[in-house]
């Protein structure tokens, strides 16, 4: 991926990793459009970053996805990069009495169906460009799950699998597919306490390492910062069972 001269759409771009990526790519010399549900967060991000654009997108709504895809084709016809970053993460107690599964269904719709639907809606425009990139954001938890967030981890494992198939089907075309695999990062994904958690990687450090990987490895297919490699390669290392046990024993059980 060339890290400048692109027109980039970043979902979940109003906060956290999404906003950080949007700001980093804007500084690198790209036209950046952020998308998200919260208009106030989008306005705050664009006000702080002159030249950045925004579009309100409810990634759970298929109709909204189609509308925004048409809007992008009309207003940003040079769009050649989409970063499927939007996601939600909620703890679940699987031993509790059965509920309506509202949280689980919301995570599946946002984290899995959302990227699949948006990619499908934008693919004709992306494939019309001389070069284009689809970046999916999975997680180290796609490879070694955190048991207190089972559906979140399952959606990220599914996105990893989807990305592999998408890359294979687009092999030989002008559209490349990259998977970004974050570790535990200081954001508000699981609430304000995560942003202050010393166990999490500082967001600025994560972004610096990601941009350096993209700059120095233009043909990279998986972006793995050093911090996430013990999770990403737990199975390959032969230490999956021990790592899974120690990793989950260190985390609180859901209530």
N, C-alpha and C positions, 0 to 999 in steps of 0.2 A: 504494500500500500504506500503510495506517495502521501506524505503527511502535510502537503500544502497544495493549494490550487484546486481544492475540491469544493463542492456544495454538499453540505452534510446535514442530515436530519438526525437528531438525538432524542429518543423518547425518554421520558423520565428526566428531562433536562432541567427541571426547576430546582433540583436539590441533589445533594450527595454525589455519587460517582458520575451521574449523568451531567450535572452542572459542571463538575470538575473537568470532565472530558470535553464538554462544549467550550469551556473557557480556554483549555489547552489548545484545542484545534483552532479556535479563533485567533489566538496569539501566534499560531504557526502559519497563519496566512490562508485561512479558509473562510468561505461563507458558511455560517452556521445558523441553523434553525432548530430551536428547542421545542419539544412538544410535551404536554402533560395535562393532567386534569385540573390542577389548581391555577387559575388565572393569576392570582396574587403572586404566587411563587415565580411564575413565568415573567411577570412584569418586573419583579424585583431583580431577577437575573439579567433581563435585557437592559434595565436602567443602569446596572453596574457594568455592563459590557457593551459600549457603543458599537453598533453595526450588527449585533446579534438580533435575530428575528425570532418570533415565537408564534405557535399555533396551539390552540386548545384542542386536546385529543383525549377522549375517554377510550383507553385501549381495550376496555371490556366490551365496547359497543361495536359490532361489526359494521353497522351503517355509518357510524362516525369514522371508522377507519377508511371506508370507501370514499367518504366525503373529503377527508383530509388528503388521501392519495390523489384525488382529482385536483384539489387545491394546490398541492405541490407541483403537479404536472403543469398547471396553468401559471402559477406565480414563480416557480423555481424550476424551469424546464431543464436546467443544467444539473439537477440533482443527480449525484453519482455515488453517494455514500449514505447508507442508513445504519445507525447504531441502535440495535434493539436492546435498550437498557432498562426500560420501565419494569419494575417488579415490586412485589410486596412479600413480606415474610412475617408469619404469625406462629406462635407456639401452639401446639395442640396436645391435649391429653387423651390419648386413644383408649384409656381405661375408663374414662368418664361415660355416663349414660349417653346413648346416641342423641345427637342434636340434629339440626337441619343442615349441618355441614356447610354453613355459610362461608366460613373462613377458607375451608379447603377448596370449595368451588370458586371463590374469588381468586385464590392463588393460581388455580389451574387456568382460569380465564385470562388473568392478567399476565402471568409469567410464561405460559405456554401457547394458548390459543392466540393471544395478542400478537406476539412476534410472528407466528405462522401466518396469521391473517394479513398483517401489515406487509410482510415480505411478499406474499402473493399479490397484494394490491399494487405494490411499487415495482415489482420485477419487470414488467414491460418497459417502464421508464428507465430503470437501471440498465437493462440490456440494450437499450437504444443508444447508450453512451459509448464513446470509444473505450473507456475503462470505467469500472465501477466496483464497489465493495459493499458487501453485506457483513456487518459485524454483529455477532450475537454475544450477549453477556451471560455467561453461565455462572459458575461458582466452584470453588474448591469442594463445596458440599455436594456437587454433582458426582464426585468420585469417592468421597467418604462422608456419609450422611451424619448430620447432627440429629440425634433421635428425638429431641424435643420439638423439631420442626419438620416432621416427616413429609408433609405434602410439598412444602417449599423445596426440600432436597429432591423429591421425586420430579418436580417440574424442571429443575435445573439439570438433572440427569437426562430427562427427555429432550431438553433443548440441546444438550451435547450430542445426543444421538441424531436429532433432526439436523444439526449443523453438519455432521459427517455426511449424511445423505445428500443434503443440499449442495455441499462442496463437490461431491462425486457427480451429481447430475449436471452441475455447471462447469465441470471439467472441460477445458478446451474452448470455453467462451471468454468473453472479455470481462466477466463478472467473477471476482474472487470472493471467497468466504473465509472470514477470520473469526475465531472464538477467543473472547477475552475471559479469563478465568480469575476473578478476584479472590483474595483471601478474606479474612475478617478485617474490615476496614472501618475506621472511625467515621461513621455516618449516622443518620437518624433512622436507618432502616428498621431497627427493632426498638426505637425510642431514643430519647435524649441521652440515656445512660451509655448507649453504644458509642456516641461521639466522644465520650470522656474515658472510655475503657482502655486502660494501659495495655491490655492484651491485644488490642486491635491495631492494625497498621495505620499510621497517620495518613490521612487522605492525600496530603501534598506529596509525601514520599511515594505513595502508590502511583500517583499520576506521573511523577517525574520518571519513575522506572518504566511505566507503560510507554510513554512517549519516546524514551530512549530505545526501547526494544523496537518500536515501529520505525524509528529513524534509521537504526543500524541493521535491521533485518527486514527489508522491504518485502520479502517473500514469505514471511512468517505466517503460519496457519493457526497456531495457538500462542496467545500472549500469556505467559506465566511469569509473574514476578517471583523472586526467590522465596518469598514468604509463603507462597501457596504450594510450592513443590512437594512438601511432605504429604499433603492431601492428594494432590493431582497424581502422584506416582506411588501412593501407598500400596496399591495392588502389585505394581511392577517391582517394588522393592522387596516383596515377600513379607512385609510387616503389616499387612492390612488388619488382621485380627487384633494384634496388640495395639496398633495405633487407634483403631476404632474404639476399643475398650477404654484406653487411657483418655482419649479425646472426649468421650461421652461421660465418663466418670467425673471429669472436671467441670461439667456443666450442670446447672440446676435442673431438676425435673419440672415439667410443666404442671401447673396447678389447674 
